[in-house]
């Protein structure tokens, strides 16, 4: 199990929200997803408890009241973001740039003495 905080900067319109969705139950199995919480300056965040690694994910903009999809994040060759971990970690924060997986930054936190690292060979679009 690892806590993953997803942080993304995206300017929504009134009545819209950001969701993260992925191919694991914790991220909705590509249906639904998890709502990110708005912070100041167009920053959206959510922390999820993830038991299934690796996983694919992406973001979408939905109507706040109905969850109707307004826009999916589009990545090169219509791919998804990929997250995998090659060692143990307690918490990971991902700072994500919309539609630019190569700009994702991560911070790893360990409550115990563990060596952890993001696996760089998961796919060409790690994270």
Secondary structure, 3 states (H helix, E strand, C coil): CEEEEEEEECCCCCCEEEEEEECCHHHCCCCCCEECEECCCCEEEEEEEECCCCEEEEEEEEECCCCCEEEECCCHHHCCEEECECCCCCEEEEEEECCCHHHCEEEEECCCCCCCCECCCCCCCEC
